[in-house]
Amino acid sequence: MNRFSLFSFLILLFSFSLAAEKIESEFSFATDFNVRPTFVEGNTPFFVNGGKWIYLGRTADFDEPGLYFFDTKSKERIYRSVPLEAYYITHSAEFIGQIETNGKRLPLTIYEFLFYDESTQRAGFVIENKHKSVNAKRYFFVGWDLSMNQIDVVEPIYEIAEDDKKTFAQSSAVGYSQENNTGYFTFAVDADLKDDESEDVTAFIYKIQNQNLTKLIEYKSRFYPYTPEFHSESKQILIACYTEAFQKRNPKGYLYKLDSNEFQEFSIPSTPYGISFSKDGKYLYMAASDTGEVRMYNTGNLNDVKKSKWGTFGHKLGFWKDGELVWVRNSGIHIYDPITLKQKKVIPTKKFYKNHVNVSGSAFLPFQKLLLRNILEEPAGGAANRVLIAD
């Protein structure tokens, strides 16, 4: 092979490495309060319904309760009205407040959407119950029977008293397993939240299986639960915390093994935007957005840690296929070997977006696909999304 042919071959090989993915679908929806039902875009979309749909957001508080999804196959936006008002009318004594004729009708708000699955015909979310006439707040888990289109589970989680002006509550979806129709979520309260810095948090991990809600763990922390990750095959839950490197707050992670009921606290990097389990659950990866530090933990021995230094301004970590661990950064899709932690290739985000890029809110369907989301793509609002499949 002559020098020109070799050069051409290398260029072709490099180009192929940059094009090692295909776009399954593209979409962009902006928040719109002027339509009915309204659409409020969420900050953290994620795959639901067995990976066929992406959760996009919900209706505004003053509108009927409802959820929006995107079907990656039909390329259509899907709306599902939630029958909260029908339940409230027949069970109003369980709640604070009453239905109003103007403004926000229901004293109930979908506080955190958790899961939606047509194969098991179940959906779940956390609601906040409050009314302008009182200062108290109540929080409930709500289960939704999709086959009957009715609310069939309403379980109280927490109540903030009328005279309590300091406590702040927060909830996060952890994950859902179709195999045994089980969902997991966190709920946490800070007794006195000051200057957006948590200090005295009480956190809970809940399991919902079919119609039964169980509190699995209650623990104390200086941090709210952050970016939970669930590995369904090995039945492990990772709860991280958020702190930036300059704060020097000694961030912690919590690994909960469901089968053994083992709950372990361990040191983690700052701003852990990137969290992912290996396919077999034997390794846990965490990447820091502010420092670029990445750690590979042995989940059987959390003291067995391998460290490396990747790039900063990353927003999501995950596998889109075997052997390719992806750190989704503003600059590109950076692909690494999951054993050596060495970079294999880069796909620049400029390949998909012409102007400014911030890929906050990107999400993985592990070992299948990546939702690449650029929140700066459209000045008028609405993130430009690409669903990518690795070749």
ABEGO torsion letter per residue (X at the ends): XBAAAAAAAAAAAAAAAAABBBBABBBBBBBBAABOBBBBBBABBBBBGGGABBBAEBBBAABBBBBBBBBAAAGBBBBBBBAAAAAAAAAAAABBEBBBABEBABABBBABBABBBAAAGBBBBBBBBBBAABABBBBBBBBBBAAAGBBABBBBABBBBAABAABBBBBBBAEBBAAAGBBBBBBBBBABBBGGBBABBBBBBBBBBEABBBBABBBBBABBBBGBBBBAAAGBBBBBBBBBAAAGAGBBBBBBBAAAGBBBBBBBBBGBABBBBBAAGABBBBBBAAAGBBBBBBAABAABBBBBBBBBGBABBEBABBGBBBBBBAAEBBBBBAAAGBBABBBBAAAABABBBBABGBBBBBGABBBBBBAAABAAEEBBBBBBBBX
